[in-house]
Amino acid sequence: MTFALYWLLFLAQLATAARVLTRPNREPSSRIAWLAVVFALPVVGILGYLLLGETNIGRGRIERKSVVVAELSDVSKIPGYESQLRDDDIPEKYRPIFRLGQSISGFAPIGGNSAALMENSDAAIDAMVADVDAATEHVHLIFYIWLTDTNGTKMVDALVRAATRGVTCRAMVDDLGSRALIKSPQWTEMERAGVRLARALEIGNPLLRMFDGRVDLRNHRKILVVDNKVTYCGSQNCADPAFSPKPKFAPWVDAVMRFEGSIVRQNQLVFASDWMAYTNEDILSVVNAPMSDPGPGFPAQVIATGPTSRYADMPDMFASLMHAAQRELVITTPYYAPNEAMQSALRSAGNRGVATTIVFPARNDDFAVAGTSRSYYLELLQAGVRIMEYPLGLLHTKSLTIDGEVTLIGSANMDRRSFDLNYENNILLHDVGATTAMRARQQSYMDDSVDVSLEVVSNWSWQKRLANNALAIVSPVL
């Protein structure tokens, strides 16, 4: 009997290994990592792959998402949506990155936009609350994490006030990230006030979920749209900077931009694609409402990615931006676990003389990603990339600026979770004014940060290098 069980386990290993090797859209490093786990830890490895190895949200969800995307595909026909760009609005050197962005989400770069960078996390929530209080038609909101702390309660109260005065309020949260709010009295209070609520990617029974989609796929987006006139994009969850679930890493340091103009409609479409996929409510009438002429402003484009979008969209966008830089490239990200193309693009920027800086938090709430990030330090420093670590909290801002002219801001980290597992939302823009503001914010982080030198990294102990490199090898599994 024991011999038969060994054979069955071995056959299960072979079957799992065959799936690892034949599954499309997986990098060689990821295949190797999973094969190592499956054969080194047979039972754990096989169960782990069944639960976490497939980037699949489930057949039913895929079908609903496909139907919704098809219904929303005629955005260009919306009256007032067309905001023609002049030939010189986007310089020729930057047009390829906007074409790539359009190939990802289907959104063309669109003119007539303005943006204001919020001063800090508390100011961002206060501005959002003020816009919700000024709403006359609708409020649409998505947060990955929404806590019941001071800032979280401010937003709850604002939605209750808006719904009470007759504004249609729709709020969606991730079922895992906002589980505390979902179980709280505030969730019930919003529901009783008439706020329409939805939970993205409900977990249910994890053991049953593995038969119809991966358990840990999440909606990581942070979107607020008010009256088709105002939208927000950035790294800010609906929470205090103190971030009570992980207080020892606080404060969380975020960046958020408030946008007006044509770009609002693109964020609205992303919200609608999520809302209609997880509820039975058709909100096409809101999406298709005529827009007024936004007037002059800079070109911008929403780039939304997720498990159901084309493979490697987000790392391709990051790498393309890095290749587009000619004088300066500045990046802030809390989590760095790149694919090979992205790491090569960052090294290339340094090697070809672009003033390249990347800023990480000095203390990371995820030890595995922190170790993985540091495994790349040596080759980046050798390529001339300046690496800095921010010590005054968890630097959570996801930002990239190039040459003082182009900015990418949003929810996507530079790690495998954002590449393969999360629904993310970002805005790419070309504007000297908005980029100057973002670059100044990046500089404020740099002014408080510590340079990581080549000498220090070269002298790390073999134990530290071993741990970091081991984490990098298994990062595709983690």
Secondary structure, 3 states (H helix, E strand, C coil): CHHHHHHHHHHHHHHHHHHHHHCCCCCHHHHHHHHHHHHHCHHHHHHHHHHHCCCCCCHHHHHHHHHHHHHCCCHHHCCCCCCCCCCCCCCHHHHHHHHHHHHHHCCCCEEEEEEEECCCHHHHHHHHHHHHHCCCCEEEEEECCECCCHHHHHHHHHHHHHHHCCCEEEEEEECCCCHHHHCCHHHHHHHHHCCEEEEECCCCCHHHHHHHCCCCCEECCCEEEECCCEEEEECCCECCCCCCCCHHHCCEECCEEEEEECHHHHHHHHHHHHHHHHCCCCCHHHHCCCCCCCCCCEEEEEEEECCCCCCCHHHHHHHHHHHHCCCEEEEECCCECCCHHHHHHHHHHHHCCCEEEEEEECCCCCHHHHHHHHCCHHHHHHCCCEEEEECCCEECCCEEEECCCEEEEECCCECHHHHHHEEEEEEEEECHHHHHHHHHHHHHHHHCCEEECHHHHHCCCHHHHHHHHHHHHHCCCC
